[in-house]
Amino acid sequence: MRVETKLIHAGELRPRPQGAVSMPIYQSATYEYGGATDYHDIQYIRLNNTPNHTVLHAKLAALEGTETALVTSSGMAAISSTLLSILATGDHVLAHDGLYGGTSDFFTTDLPKLGITCTFVDANRPETWEAQLTPKTRAFYVETITNPLVQVVALPEVARFAKAHGLISIIDNTLATPILFRPAEHGFDLIVHSATKYLNGHSDIVAGVVAGSAKHVAPVKHKVDHFGGSLDPHACFLLHRGLKTLALRVRHQSASALEVATALARHPAVKRVHHAGLPDHRDHARAKQLLGGLGGMLAFELADGVAGATRFLERMRLPAHAPSLGGPETLATRPATTSHAGLSPQARARQGITDDLIRISIGLEATEDLIEDFTAALT
Ligand SMILES: Cc1ncc(COP(=O)(O)O)c(C=O)c1O
């Protein structure tokens, strides 16, 4: 099956439950004992194994091309449980210097309290990685498309390096989704998502996903089961419903974001546009070779700095001035005050996240209307 068909049919129950064409919500906390011999197989919502969970797991694994998948109560539940299933006191991890703010903060604030250390590396410079390895390095963590600067780092090299050095490679595929990039095909061991974003696509739930081999996902499920990070069946239903239109939405948003980025790059009030789809971007050739598009996000800086950024956010009419991304409505935010506010000013400066940077998540509106609105606000 091609990916569009998998979105509709993969994992669905056959025969259909009571003939229902759309998967019903099984709003039951517990189920009659079915002979399970392992605690983690007892059917109970916290153990992430009701009918709404198992159907979603099968669909998500089919989409990512992995043996199995697991939904969680948020993207951060997926990320923290994955890392804590691999890392123990004394361990060390490599991560790209330029991750989503919450993940970055988890590496720098939470893991050290457990005696786990992280070295941030430039995932664009493979020649620098070996020198950062220690005998206790266990994993290498990257994102497919970085947030908010829309960069694409040396992804196949990360997976190969991890394999060669016995590390587990982990990739956050939130911004690309399996429509644009399937990390397992490039050798990544574990894939995480904030399903809050494109996978659900409607700005109405918080959810996460972990996908990979059964060997790698089973320890994550144990952690999620014990930390209580399961996804509620009603949120499972909404995620399931949202997934069916993923390909249509992501392709529209990718094309629209590239058009908007091109228009912004031509406007005299704009100093710089960040989007690897633009031909003069450092990662353009790699992005074109590896990905089926760059997704719906872009970022830009204004010639007039923070004052200009503030005025732009006040004067734009269509976007909501709000964090998050991947929904049907266009959202605009300043990452220094929202998604990356948890980073120190020095860390933001090192990563190139200036105070005046505006991040836009392109929604499903007509591209022409967005360009007209942005142009009017800039003018
Ligand atoms: C790339 C990326 N990963 C993970 C997360 C965390 O996801 P959640 O908010 O669903 O916990 C986010 C949230 O913005 C994100 O942008």
The ligand as an ORCA input file, in Angstrom:
! r2SCAN-3c Opt
* xyz 0 1
  C       9.787     19.168     17.424
  C       9.008     19.008     18.681
  N       9.167     17.896     19.409
  C       8.490     17.696     20.567
  C       7.609     18.638     21.041
  C       6.876     18.384     22.352
  O       5.604     17.943     22.070
  P       4.323     18.069     23.055
  O       4.034     19.523     23.213
  O       3.283     17.282     22.344
  O       4.735     17.440     24.352
  C       7.388     19.806     20.308
  C       6.433     20.825     20.811
  O       6.386     21.940     20.358
  C       8.118     20.003     19.099
  O       7.958     21.113     18.355
*
